[in-house]
Amino acid sequence: MEPIPGDDVVYFGEYLAVLRRRKWWLIVSVVIGVVAAAAYYKIAPRSYTSTAKIQATIVLPSQSAGRQIDMPTEASFVTSNDVTKCASLLVRDKTFQADPSSSSVDPSTICTSSAIQATSLDRSPLQNLTVTPVPQSTVMTVEFSAPKPRQAEAGAQAFALAYIQIKTADGQTQLDKLRAPLLAQETADEKSLAKTDTDISNLLASISKNPPAPGQAGANQAKLNGLNQKRAVAQTALNQVTTQLLQLDPSKLTPPALLLPAQLPQAPSSPSKTIDGGIGLAVGILLGLALAFIVDKRDDHVRGRQDVETVLAAPVLAIIPHVQGWRDRDEAQLTVSLQPRGTVAEAYRQLRTSVAFLASQRNAKVIMVSGPGVGEGKTTTSANLAVVLALAGKRVILVSADLRKPRLHKFFGMDNDIGLSSILGEGAEPWSAMKNPAIENLRVIASGPVLANPAELVESERMPEFMDRLREVSDFVIIDSPPVLLVSDPLSIARAADGVLLVIDAHNSHRGALAAARDQLEQSGATILGAVMNNFDPARAKKYGSRYYGRNSPYGYRYSYAYGGYGYGGEPAPGNGARRAPREAPFEATDRGTP
């Protein structure tokens, strides 16, 4: 036998079983989620999104050596105050409004320093702006959303052009600051060089007009050499300044570039059928799963043999398949006789084997059959169990102790003119109420006429005495009693019996009722031998999963219902050559009036 897993082990099949049981909760929740998503898509305001792409650069060439662009910083610069003001100026420009992508739009003439300073800051458009650096590149995407397509295009294009304009203007301003001292130095060097050239020209003219005396020629030459040397120094300084100015030439600025102008969006970006439908579906599934498990957790119905065995702390001895019409009180079916080779008869034989084993272990002869409530199938089980025990060669006395709504006599086509009420209330002898149902080894005592005081009858001293007399002349006494939770009769009967067999509906009984029946029986001192799950429908049981109706029992037995009937351990129908087990003692004693 396979090891029995503990209660804390969770099976994936159990989750599937819950979903099969509560599938309508899941289906309805999914439908509601999808319908809600569709309704939201219909009524939600439309939003359009346009995208522009910018190539970020280091504008000043003198600052580009050994430096990389910080793209997060560049992305945050798009939302700076000056860029936001410039974008608002562009959006208000009539030429820009007509065609944001037109080449006739010149941001430098619109976003002048004076215009930006005079413009008040409005940061509300930033709520619709999204700037995202492209990974592993110097490209940024500028997305702008608006209720109308043209507004979305204008917003994205305005912020892209404004970023380029402000970055370029800032670079030009910094360049002018760097060039200013160099230009001043260049002017000074040019003036110094021009003066030196003038001095040299004047000296040469003076020498030409007034030739020096022989002793003065060296002095003029030294003076000329000094001026030439001064001129060379001034020219060198001027050349250096010119070189620096060439490096800072405005033509070498590298402003950002507009890689992709903003386009006019053709379809709304929000709401999205795909996204909204997916969200509605996901929410519906999650809600349906939650409701399915909550409802299933709160459902008190018995969901399988494990529930029964856990509540009763006793094994399920057999699972009886569903029989059409078994609830009809006017149609009493003795299935083991009507369909001896059917699956139901085989299930009762399985019950007989389990009861015989427990009886031998616990020395139990008198077994009360009851159930928590009405319609569980206790009378049907009592009659069929008594028949299969008798067919196995056991001496069986079947007693109807339901003195309020008797039905057992109908299974055997008997009258109810005399029975248990006659024995307990009128002092009749048991043998006089014992009837032969034409089934060997079986005798039946009906309930008898319905009296006004059934509870007092079963609680009288005659009841245990009556059971003791039956115990002496039989192998089994099967007592059909009323429901445990409806009247007090079963509790009195259970005290005189050796054990109780509880019959429950496999699909309609409640765990709370089963627990209440167990508590009442235990308080009365009764012993619960086990349970029988009646009215089992394999088609309905599939939704509960194999763990609930599996064959492993935590009480050390393997019980199951069987399909096929004959050939699975049961006897052939009477009259087909079946061999009977030898009887220890026939019912001659009771026929003579000595039960």
Phi, psi and omega per residue, in radians:
M1 nan 2.405 -3.138
E2 -1.188 2.574 3.119
P3 -1.133 2.534 -3.120
I4 -1.529 2.128 3.122
P5 -1.247 2.684 3.122
G6 -1.244 2.930 -3.107
D7 -1.185 -0.384 -3.098
D8 -1.460 -0.055 3.111
V9 -1.361 2.244 -3.105
V10 -1.803 2.254 3.135
Y11 -1.796 2.404 3.057
F12 -1.106 -0.585 3.116
G13 -1.094 -0.493 3.104
E14 -1.167 -0.696 3.089
Y15 -1.091 -0.741 3.105
L16 -1.116 -0.652 3.121
A17 -1.126 -0.702 3.095
V18 -1.080 -0.727 -3.134
L19 -1.172 -0.597 3.089
R20 -1.187 -0.684 3.139
R21 -1.204 -0.650 -3.024
R22 -1.988 0.558 -3.050
K23 -1.076 -0.528 -3.107
W24 -1.205 -0.566 3.049
W25 -1.080 -0.752 3.132
L26 -1.162 -0.766 -3.110
I27 -1.112 -0.823 -3.119
V28 -1.112 -0.714 3.138
S29 -1.125 -0.711 3.113
V30 -1.119 -0.771 3.123
V31 -1.062 -0.771 3.127
I32 -1.092 -0.741 3.129
G33 -1.085 -0.766 -3.135
V34 -1.197 -0.730 3.122
V35 -1.125 -0.705 3.108
A36 -1.107 -0.706 3.105
A37 -1.122 -0.705 3.115
A38 -1.143 -0.710 3.120
A39 -1.140 -0.709 3.099
Y40 -1.102 -0.698 3.128
Y41 -1.094 -0.591 -3.121
K42 -1.252 -0.709 -2.999
I43 -1.725 -0.241 -3.076
A44 -1.200 2.453 3.088
P45 -1.130 2.487 -3.132
R46 -1.390 2.515 3.072
S47 -2.325 2.335 -3.130
Y48 -1.958 2.537 -3.094
T49 -2.238 2.290 3.068
S50 -2.067 2.613 -3.038
T51 -2.244 2.357 2.998
A52 -2.156 2.655 3.141
K53 -2.116 2.373 -3.083
I54 -2.130 2.423 3.003
Q55 -1.659 1.942 3.133
A56 -1.378 2.541 -3.138
T57 -2.455 2.969 2.928
I58 -1.669 1.902 -2.936
V59 -1.118 -0.827 -3.092
L60 -1.375 2.146 -3.141
P61 -1.124 -0.532 -3.123
S62 -1.219 -0.280 -3.104
Q63 -1.779 0.052 -3.046
S64 -1.584 -0.247 -3.062
A65 -1.207 2.107 3.068
G66 1.154 0.419 -3.095
R67 -2.211 2.458 3.087
Q68 -1.918 2.673 -3.110
I69 -1.327 2.304 3.056
D70 -1.545 1.695 -3.016
M71 -1.142 -0.706 3.058
P72 -1.000 -0.657 3.106
T73 -1.158 -0.716 3.121
E74 -1.118 -0.679 3.130
A75 -1.129 -0.703 3.110
S76 -1.209 -0.460 3.125
F77 -1.161 -0.495 3.125
V78 -1.069 -0.494 -3.119
T79 -1.730 0.247 -3.141
S80 -1.210 2.929 -3.069
N81 -1.114 -0.806 -3.097
D82 -1.141 -0.697 3.113
V83 -1.144 -0.721 3.127
T84 -1.093 -0.742 3.106
K85 -1.124 -0.751 3.131
C86 -1.090 -0.710 3.124
A87 -1.099 -0.682 3.126
S88 -1.172 -0.617 3.079
L89 -1.151 -0.685 3.124
L90 -1.152 -0.729 -3.105
V91 -1.118 -0.559 -3.131
R92 -1.446 -0.188 3.141
D93 -1.265 2.332 -3.070
K94 -1.162 -0.710 3.108
T95 -1.091 -0.724 3.121
F96 -1.162 -0.688 3.129
Q97 -1.093 -0.631 -3.138
A98 -1.174 -0.739 -3.134
D99 -2.709 1.697 -3.091
P100 -1.053 -0.427 -3.099
S101 -1.662 0.122 -3.092
S102 -1.191 2.461 3.128
S103 -1.285 -0.241 3.134
S104 -1.339 -0.174 3.106
V105 -1.384 2.100 -3.130
D106 -2.023 1.753 -3.116
P107 -1.054 -0.468 -3.095
S108 -1.189 -0.501 3.113
T109 -1.502 -0.333 3.141
I110 -1.599 -0.758 -3.085
C111 -1.706 1.051 3.054
T112 -1.332 2.850 -3.118
S113 -1.046 -0.733 -3.117
S114 -1.181 -0.654 3.133
A115 -1.172 -0.682 3.131
I116 -1.169 -0.732 3.139
Q117 -1.139 -0.572 -3.105
A118 -1.447 -0.176 -3.100
T119 -1.565 2.311 3.081
S120 -1.335 2.560 -3.069
L121 -1.445 2.216 3.053
D122 -2.220 1.851 -3.055
R123 -1.620 0.099 3.141
S124 -1.076 -0.603 3.099
P125 -1.076 -0.374 -3.130
L126 -1.136 -0.355 3.112
Q127 -1.151 -0.430 -3.133
N128 -1.774 0.116 -3.071
L129 -1.837 2.394 3.062
T130 -2.318 2.139 3.128
V131 -2.007 2.175 -3.058
T132 -2.298 2.060 3.037
P133 -1.207 2.424 3.069
V134 -1.383 2.204 -3.093
P135 -1.004 2.521 3.075
Q136 1.009 0.656 3.104
S137 -2.767 3.084 3.072
T138 -1.912 0.533 -3.108
V139 -1.862 2.468 3.063
M140 -2.161 2.508 3.023
T141 -1.816 2.313 3.127
V142 -1.974 1.980 -3.134
E143 -1.958 2.367 3.119
F144 -2.320 2.311 -3.109
S145 -1.956 2.510 -3.129
A146 -2.734 2.817 -3.129
P147 -1.161 -0.401 -3.114
K148 -2.116 2.585 -3.099
P149 -1.032 -0.768 -3.100
R150 -1.138 -0.632 3.096
Q151 -1.140 -0.693 3.117
A152 -1.130 -0.749 3.123
E153 -1.110 -0.788 -3.119
A154 -1.109 -0.726 -3.128
G155 -1.104 -0.841 -3.141
A156 -1.105 -0.778 -3.129
Q157 -1.163 -0.678 -3.129
A158 -1.106 -0.802 -3.135
F159 -1.199 -0.600 3.105
A160 -1.168 -0.832 3.129
L161 -1.180 -0.639 3.125
A162 -1.124 -0.716 3.090
Y163 -1.045 -0.809 -3.123
I164 -1.097 -0.757 -3.103
Q165 -1.139 -0.849 -3.089
I166 -1.162 -0.716 3.107
K167 -1.101 -0.712 3.136
T168 -1.180 -0.763 3.133
A169 -1.117 -0.718 3.092
D170 -1.086 -0.718 3.103
G171 -1.122 -0.696 3.117
Q172 -1.153 -0.680 3.123
T173 -1.105 -0.801 3.113
Q174 -1.112 -0.653 3.127
L175 -1.126 -0.742 3.126
D176 -1.090 -0.662 3.099
K177 -1.116 -0.669 3.119
L178 -1.255 -0.582 -3.088
R179 -1.413 -0.422 -3.040
A180 -0.995 -0.920 -3.141
P181 -1.144 -0.553 3.138
L182 -1.216 -0.655 3.095
L183 -1.165 -0.680 3.091
A184 -1.108 -0.730 3.113
Q185 -1.144 -0.648 3.119
E186 -1.115 -0.721 3.123
T187 -1.108 -0.771 3.136
A188 -1.118 -0.724 3.137
D189 -1.157 -0.673 3.123
E190 -1.133 -0.721 3.109
K191 -1.119 -0.747 3.138
S192 -1.100 -0.722 3.138
L193 -1.170 -0.698 3.132
A194 -1.139 -0.719 3.125
K195 -1.119 -0.716 3.132
T196 -1.118 -0.734 3.099
D197 -1.075 -0.668 3.107
T198 -1.139 -0.746 3.128
D199 -1.099 -0.710 3.135
I200 -1.134 -0.744 -3.132
S201 -1.126 -0.741 3.116
N202 -1.104 -0.689 3.136
L203 -1.150 -0.756 -3.139
L204 -1.166 -0.648 3.109
A205 -1.173 -0.696 3.133
S206 -1.116 -0.726 3.134
I207 -1.152 -0.640 -3.102
S208 -1.231 -0.690 3.139
K209 -1.327 -0.685 -3.091
N210 -2.135 1.480 3.130
P211 -0.950 2.385 -3.105
P212 -1.297 2.688 3.039
A213 -1.142 2.772 -3.094
P214 -0.958 -0.534 -3.098
G215 -1.462 -0.210 -3.074
Q216 -1.816 -0.019 -3.084
A217 -1.128 -0.638 -3.131
G218 -1.173 -0.607 -3.134
A219 -1.170 -0.733 3.117
N220 -1.115 -0.665 -3.125
Q221 -1.170 -0.665 3.115
A222 -1.136 -0.680 3.121
K223 -1.142 -0.679 3.127
L224 -1.159 -0.709 3.115
N225 -1.101 -0.672 3.114
G226 -1.097 -0.730 3.124
L227 -1.154 -0.698 3.107
N228 -1.100 -0.702 3.112
Q229 -1.127 -0.714 3.107
K230 -1.104 -0.684 3.125
R231 -1.125 -0.679 -3.137
A232 -1.129 -0.682 3.117
V233 -1.138 -0.759 -3.138
A234 -1.136 -0.663 3.131
Q235 -1.173 -0.676 3.119
T236 -1.104 -0.782 3.119
A237 -1.090 -0.715 3.125
L238 -1.138 -0.692 3.117
N239 -1.107 -0.704 3.126
Q240 -1.114 -0.760 3.124
V241 -1.119 -0.690 3.140
T242 -1.117 -0.704 3.115
T243 -1.081 -0.764 3.126
Q244 -1.118 -0.675 3.121
L245 -1.168 -0.619 3.097
L246 -1.128 -0.616 3.108
Q247 -1.202 -0.447 3.136
L248 -1.841 0.520 3.138
D249 -1.223 2.365 -3.136
P250 -0.979 -0.437 -3.139
S251 -1.188 -0.290 -3.131
K252 -1.620 0.088 3.027
L253 -1.160 2.476 3.119
T254 -2.073 1.458 -3.122
P255 -1.242 2.778 3.055
P256 -1.045 2.741 -3.088
A257 -2.104 2.548 3.065
L258 -1.551 1.779 -3.101
L259 -1.315 -0.710 -3.102
L260 -2.388 1.922 3.098
P261 -1.134 2.726 3.103
A262 -1.145 2.456 -3.125
Q263 -1.917 2.690 3.089
L264 -1.303 2.007 -3.102
P265 -1.165 2.444 -3.108
Q266 -1.663 -0.371 -3.103
A267 -2.421 2.630 3.126
P268 -1.168 2.530 3.080
S269 -1.533 -0.341 3.127
S270 -2.620 2.396 -0.056
P271 -1.289 2.779 -3.137
S272 -1.950 2.256 3.120
K273 -1.053 -0.763 -3.089
T274 -1.158 -0.840 -3.089
I275 -1.193 -0.844 -3.123
D276 -1.120 -0.709 3.086
G277 -1.109 -0.712 3.104
G278 -1.123 -0.712 3.116
I279 -1.137 -0.774 3.118
G280 -1.066 -0.717 3.119
L281 -1.137 -0.788 -3.124
A282 -1.115 -0.765 3.129
V283 -1.126 -0.713 3.109
G284 -1.088 -0.723 3.132
I285 -1.136 -0.825 -3.122
L286 -1.099 -0.764 3.121
L287 -1.124 -0.730 3.121
G288 -1.106 -0.728 3.107
L289 -1.095 -0.776 -3.131
A290 -1.091 -0.807 3.140
L291 -1.122 -0.704 -3.122
A292 -1.053 -0.790 -3.099
F293 -1.302 -0.579 3.100
I294 -1.179 -0.827 3.135
V295 -1.099 -0.724 -3.138
D296 -1.147 -0.631 3.138
K297 -1.177 -0.612 -3.115
R298 -1.471 -0.177 3.138
D299 -1.277 2.193 -3.062
D300 -1.648 0.045 -3.124
H301 -1.152 2.555 3.040
V302 -1.161 2.225 -3.049
R303 -1.968 0.327 3.086
G304 2.571 3.107 -3.056
R305 -1.139 -0.541 -3.133
Q306 -1.131 -0.680 3.067
D307 -1.041 -0.802 -3.112
V308 -1.096 -0.831 -3.093
E309 -1.167 -0.576 3.108
T310 -1.198 -0.759 -3.104
V311 -1.232 -0.781 -3.065
L312 -1.459 -0.335 -3.001
A313 0.985 0.640 3.137
A314 -2.568 2.712 -3.059
P315 -1.352 2.705 2.930
V316 -1.480 2.040 -3.022
L317 -1.441 -0.450 3.132
A318 -2.888 2.720 3.059
I319 -2.095 2.013 -3.041
I320 -1.674 2.144 3.128
P321 -1.112 2.805 -3.127
H322 -1.149 2.414 3.069
V323 -2.108 2.184 -3.109
Q324 -1.076 2.228 3.070
G325 1.423 0.187 -3.070
W326 -1.231 -0.348 3.126
R327 -1.409 -0.228 -3.094
D328 -1.256 2.005 -3.097
R329 -1.171 -0.403 3.137
D330 -1.509 -0.106 -3.107
E331 -2.200 1.475 -3.133
A332 -1.483 2.095 -3.062
Q333 -1.936 2.115 3.009
L334 -1.641 1.492 -2.921
T335 -1.099 -0.625 -3.091
V336 -1.159 -0.359 3.075
S337 -1.642 -0.652 -3.125
L338 -1.283 -0.671 -3.119
Q339 -2.334 1.237 -3.039
P340 -1.131 -0.367 -3.128
R341 -1.783 0.115 -3.088
G342 -1.446 3.035 -3.115
T343 -1.177 -0.575 -3.139
V344 -1.184 -0.754 3.104
A345 -1.075 -0.682 3.124
E346 -1.143 -0.638 3.109
A347 -1.134 -0.669 3.093
Y348 -1.181 -0.578 3.059
R349 -1.158 -0.635 3.059
Q350 -1.101 -0.699 3.079
L351 -1.104 -0.737 3.108
R352 -1.017 -0.764 3.136
T353 -1.078 -0.762 -3.119
S354 -1.162 -0.747 3.141
V355 -1.141 -0.727 3.136
A356 -1.090 -0.695 3.136
F357 -1.143 -0.827 -3.139
L358 -1.136 -0.640 3.136
A359 -1.112 -0.701 3.129
S360 -1.197 -0.596 -3.126
Q361 -1.291 -0.578 -3.011
R362 -1.981 0.108 3.129
N363 0.959 0.853 -3.096
A364 -1.858 2.126 3.072
K365 -1.918 -0.751 -3.090
V366 -1.618 1.985 -3.062
I367 -2.109 2.104 3.077
M368 -1.568 2.301 3.106
V369 -1.895 2.122 -3.118
S370 -2.556 -3.045 3.105
G371 -2.689 2.874 -3.133
P372 -1.114 -0.691 -3.075
G373 -2.462 -2.938 -3.108
V374 -1.369 2.532 3.031
G375 1.406 0.286 3.122
E376 -1.388 -0.396 -3.128
G377 1.778 0.436 -3.090
K378 -1.206 -0.704 -3.129
T379 -1.190 -0.735 3.085
T380 -1.065 -0.741 3.138
T381 -1.162 -0.739 3.141
S382 -1.032 -0.840 -3.092
A383 -1.121 -0.835 -3.097
N384 -1.213 -0.641 3.095
L385 -1.123 -0.747 3.132
A386 -1.078 -0.691 -3.127
V387 -1.155 -0.806 -3.101
V388 -1.196 -0.559 3.059
L389 -1.155 -0.707 3.126
A390 -1.162 -0.695 3.120
L391 -1.133 -0.388 3.097
A392 -1.509 0.103 3.092
G393 1.598 0.171 3.110
K394 -1.551 2.463 3.064
R395 -1.399 2.001 -2.987
V396 -2.158 2.334 2.992
I397 -2.031 2.099 -3.126
L398 -1.781 2.137 -3.045
V399 -2.054 2.270 3.034
S400 -1.618 1.847 -3.139
A401 -1.759 0.174 3.061
D402 -1.501 1.596 -3.056
L403 -1.500 0.106 -3.101
R404 -1.885 -0.889 3.114
K405 -2.274 1.237 -3.064
P406 -1.181 2.513 3.137
R407 -2.530 -0.231 -3.013
L408 -1.056 -0.646 -3.077
H409 -1.104 -0.408 -3.125
K410 -1.203 -0.475 3.140
F411 -1.145 -0.412 -3.085
F412 -2.007 0.146 3.117
G413 1.131 0.621 -3.078
M414 -1.806 2.824 2.989
D415 -1.457 2.757 3.140
N416 -1.982 0.628 -3.084
D417 -1.344 -0.393 -3.139
I418 -2.529 2.543 -3.113
G419 3.134 -2.560 -3.035
L420 -1.107 -0.684 3.131
S421 -1.116 -0.550 3.085
S422 -1.195 -0.666 -3.121
I423 -1.223 -0.819 -3.054
L424 -1.398 -0.602 -3.050
G425 -1.686 -0.514 -3.057
E426 -1.987 -0.051 3.093
G427 1.355 0.330 3.106
A428 -1.151 2.633 3.120
E429 -1.327 2.529 -3.123
P430 -1.013 -0.661 -3.073
W431 -1.137 -0.475 -3.106
S432 -1.302 -0.428 3.138
A433 -1.668 -0.102 -3.072
M434 -1.480 2.209 -3.084
K435 -2.050 2.613 -3.130
N436 -1.708 2.037 -3.103
P437 -1.514 0.249 -3.115
A438 1.201 0.458 3.009
I439 -2.125 2.089 -3.047
E440 -0.998 2.454 3.106
N441 1.308 0.066 -3.091
L442 -2.101 2.318 3.001
R443 -2.224 2.568 -3.056
V444 -2.182 2.314 3.003
I445 -1.990 1.944 -3.134
A446 -1.258 3.092 -3.114
S447 -1.344 -0.479 -3.112
G448 1.495 -3.133 -3.120
P449 -1.016 2.488 3.138
V450 -1.305 2.111 -3.134
L451 -1.831 2.988 -3.066
A452 -1.411 -0.295 -3.048
N453 -2.200 1.057 -3.089
P454 -1.119 -0.664 -3.118
A455 -1.096 -0.713 3.140
E456 -1.178 -0.561 -3.140
L457 -1.153 -0.838 -3.090
V458 -1.292 -0.343 3.114
E459 -1.548 -0.075 -3.113
S460 -1.294 2.907 -3.135
E461 -1.205 -0.327 -3.108
R462 -1.220 -0.434 -3.082
M463 -1.134 -0.938 3.101
P464 -1.103 -0.592 3.097
E465 -1.130 -0.716 3.127
F466 -1.082 -0.741 -3.140
M467 -1.165 -0.670 3.124
D468 -1.088 -0.682 3.139
R469 -1.173 -0.667 3.105
L470 -1.223 -0.605 -3.123
R471 -1.105 -0.548 -3.086
E472 -1.233 -0.481 -3.006
V473 -1.981 0.248 -3.094
S474 -2.510 2.871 3.025
D475 -1.551 -0.621 3.133
F476 -2.452 2.437 2.979
V477 -2.072 1.948 -3.136
I478 -1.758 2.102 -3.076
I479 -1.945 2.074 3.046
D480 -1.539 2.047 -3.046
S481 -2.045 2.900 3.058
P482 -1.178 2.980 3.099
P483 -1.090 2.493 -3.054
V484 -1.150 -0.670 -3.004
L485 -1.515 -0.105 -3.067
L486 -1.719 -0.657 -3.098
V487 -2.396 2.941 -3.114
S488 -1.548 -0.156 -3.069
D489 -0.954 -0.828 -3.066
P490 -1.055 -0.547 -3.119
L491 -1.185 -0.648 3.090
S492 -1.212 -0.727 3.136
I493 -1.149 -0.701 -3.077
A494 -1.089 -0.558 -3.140
R495 -1.156 -0.521 -3.134
A496 -1.576 -0.228 -3.131
A497 -1.524 2.874 3.105
D498 -1.475 -0.357 -3.118
G499 -3.019 2.870 -3.095
V500 -2.127 2.366 3.045
L501 -1.964 2.006 -3.103
L502 -1.637 2.259 3.110
V503 -1.869 2.245 -3.136
I504 -2.277 2.679 3.071
D505 -1.347 2.197 -3.032
A506 -1.093 -0.381 -3.038
H507 -2.157 -0.257 -3.024
N508 -2.066 -0.130 3.135
S509 -1.364 2.786 -3.112
H510 -2.000 2.499 3.129
R511 -1.119 -0.622 3.128
G512 -1.109 -0.720 3.114
A513 -1.161 -0.664 3.131
L514 -1.137 -0.716 3.120
A515 -1.156 -0.686 3.122
A516 -1.133 -0.717 3.092
A517 -1.094 -0.735 3.110
R518 -1.057 -0.800 -3.110
D519 -1.077 -0.757 -3.126
Q520 -1.152 -0.698 3.130
L521 -1.164 -0.731 3.133
E522 -1.137 -0.670 3.119
Q523 -1.154 -0.490 3.114
S524 -1.484 -0.030 3.111
G525 1.520 0.211 -3.124
A526 -1.385 2.737 3.085
T527 -1.914 2.127 3.121
I528 -1.538 1.945 -3.139
L529 -1.311 -0.649 -3.105
G530 2.991 -2.983 -3.092
A531 -2.289 2.746 3.041
V532 -2.148 2.160 3.093
M533 -1.614 1.946 -3.048
N534 -1.749 2.864 3.044
N535 1.080 0.645 -3.115
F536 -1.330 2.213 3.117
D537 -1.981 1.907 -3.113
P538 -1.002 -0.604 -3.126
A539 -1.129 -0.696 3.111
R540 -1.338 -0.502 -3.070
A541 -1.240 -0.343 -3.121
K542 -1.040 -0.541 -3.086
K543 -1.266 -0.249 -3.111
Y544 -1.583 -0.273 3.140
G545 1.557 2.744 -3.034
S546 -1.194 -0.437 -3.088
R547 -1.160 -0.561 -3.075
Y548 -1.362 -0.633 -3.128
Y549 -2.045 0.445 3.127
G550 -1.245 3.054 -3.032
R551 -1.604 -0.230 -3.115
N552 -1.421 2.311 3.110
S553 -2.017 2.355 3.120
P554 -1.228 0.005 -3.122
Y555 -1.784 0.205 3.019
G556 1.593 0.086 3.132
Y557 -2.007 2.863 2.981
R558 -2.097 1.836 3.127
Y559 -1.975 2.547 3.082
S560 -2.859 2.803 2.968
Y561 -1.531 2.665 -3.050
A562 -2.095 2.574 3.052
Y563 -1.834 2.427 3.037
G564 2.057 -0.479 3.078
G565 1.170 -1.923 -3.026
Y566 -1.074 2.356 -3.125
G567 1.753 -0.086 3.122
Y568 -1.922 0.443 3.079
G569 1.874 -0.089 -3.141
G570 -1.614 2.943 -3.115
E571 -1.572 2.706 2.984
P572 -1.165 2.881 3.124
A573 -1.132 2.620 3.104
P574 -0.976 2.440 -3.135
G575 1.700 -0.091 -3.129
N576 -1.852 0.438 3.078
G577 1.482 0.387 -3.132
A578 -1.217 2.463 3.108
R579 -1.599 2.248 -3.123
R580 -1.597 2.580 3.035
A581 -1.277 2.500 -3.132
P582 -1.098 2.445 3.137
R583 -1.558 2.479 3.069
E584 -1.213 -0.721 3.137
A585 -2.769 2.237 3.139
P586 -1.266 -3.071 -3.103
F587 -1.559 0.361 -3.107
E588 -1.000 -0.616 -3.082
A589 -1.098 -0.733 3.132
T590 -1.232 -0.587 3.109
D591 -1.145 -0.469 3.115
R592 -1.479 -0.088 3.102
G593 1.680 0.312 3.124
T594 -2.147 1.370 -3.130
P595 -1.252 nan nan
